[in-house]
Amino acid sequence: MQKVLTFVKYWLPALLWMTLIFSFSSDRESSQHSSRFFEPIMRWLFPHMPPTQLEAIHYGFRKCCHLTEYAILALLLWRAIRQPREGPPRPWVWAEAGLALAFVFLYAASDELHQVFVPSRTGQVSDVLVDTAGGAAGLFLLWSVRRWFQKRPTVP
């Protein structure tokens, strides 16, 4: 029973997030869906913006979303791999972060391969790189925050 609870507590959140990412990449018209919300807001804020510039900003926004969703995946995978235990905080282990990032890379590659088989979608190596960079950024941010909190003086 303990193994099931451990799985649910640590691995299920990562698997659910991976399922959410998979559902996003199954969407046949994901760019059109996000543009329905993004472009009207941008046109309202910047009514004189040329359409080409609007498209470029929308593209950048979508890539930022990729970075964010894979940063979250990396954090969830790191947490599942590390499985915090009772007692004093354990030091950072780069091998755990590296393993989480390797999983992010493999999942990003499999997600892009999946998109090759979805009509109106394309699998791109550049997206694998963006996704992996998002995972690395998330882990770096986590490492930085942990380091900052460990170095803060304690107030008596």
N, C-alpha and C positions, 0 to 999 in steps of 0.2 A: 504493500500500500504506500510505503514511503517513497518508492521509486515513481509511482504514478503522481503523487503530490509534487515531487521535485520536478517532474516533467511538466506538469501543468503550470507550476509557478515560474519556471525559468525558460522552458523551450516553447510552450504554447504561444506566448506573446510574439515571439519571433516568427513562428509559423503562421500565425494569423496575419502579421504584417506582410509576410511574403505572399500570402493569398490575396491581400488587398493590392499589392503591386501587380500581381498576375492579372487580377481583374481589370486594373487600369490598362494594361497592355493588351487585353483582349478587346478593348473598346475600339470599334472600327473607325470611329471618327473623333478620336480624343482631342485632336487639335481644334476641330470645329466646335466641340463641346465647350472647351475652355474659352474659345474666342467669343462665344455667345455672352459670356459675363465680362471677360477682360476688355474686349474692344469697346463696348458701349461706355464703360467706366473711363477708359482712356480718352475716348472721343469727347466725353463730357468735361474731363479735366483739361484736355488739350485739344480744343475744337479745330485748330488750324494745323495739326500735325499731319504730315503727308502719310498716305497709306503704307508706303514702303518702310518708313520709320516705325510706324505702328506695328507692322508685321515683325520687324527686327526686335522690337521691345517684347512683343508677345513670345517670340522664339526664346529670347533670353529669360523671360519669366518661366517658361516651360522647363528650361534647363536648370534653373534654380530650384524648381519643384523636384526634378530628378535628384539634384544634390541633396536636398532635404530628406526625401523619402529614403534614400540609401544611407544617409548619415544616421537616421533613426534605426534602420535595419542593422547597421554596424553596432550601434549601442546595445540593441536588444540581443544580438548574437554574442557580443562581448560579455554581457550579463549572464547569458545562458552558459557560456563556456566557463566563466569564472565562478559562478554560483557562490556568492558571498556566504561566509560561515560566521558562526558566533565567535566572539572574541575581538581582539584588537584588529584594526584595519590592516589588511595584507598589503604589501608593497605592490607597485605596478609591475606587471610581468609582460614584457614586450612580446613574448611568444603567444600569449593569449590574444593580444591585440592583432598580431600578425595572422593568427588563425581566423579570427573574426573577419579581417579584411580579405583573406583568401576566400572565405565563404561568400562575402559580398561580391567579389570579382566573379566567382563561378555562377552565382545566382544572376548577376547582371548579364553575363554572357548567355546563360540559358534563357533569360527573358528576351534578349534580342533575337536569339534563334527562334523562339516562339513567335515573335512578331513577323518573321519571314512568312509564316503560314497563315497570318491573319490578313484577309483582303484589305487593301487600302493602307496597310502598315508596312514599314520596312525595318529590317534589323540593321543597325549601324554600329560599327566598331567604335565610332566616336562616342556613342551613348554609353557603351561599356566603360570607356575611359572616364566619362563624366560621372557615371554612377560610382565607380571605384574611387574617384577623387572625393565624392561626397562621403563615402564610407571612411576614407582616410581623414577627411576634415572633421567628421564627427568624433572619431577616436582621438584625434589630436586635441580637439576641444575638451573632451573628457579628461585626457591626461593633464592638460593645462589647468583645468579647474581643480582637479584632485591635488595637483602639486601646489597650487595657490592656497588651498585650504589647509594643507599639511604644514605649510610654512608660516601661516598666520600665528602670531603669538596668542596664547590663551590668556584671557582676562581673569584675574583671581576673584 
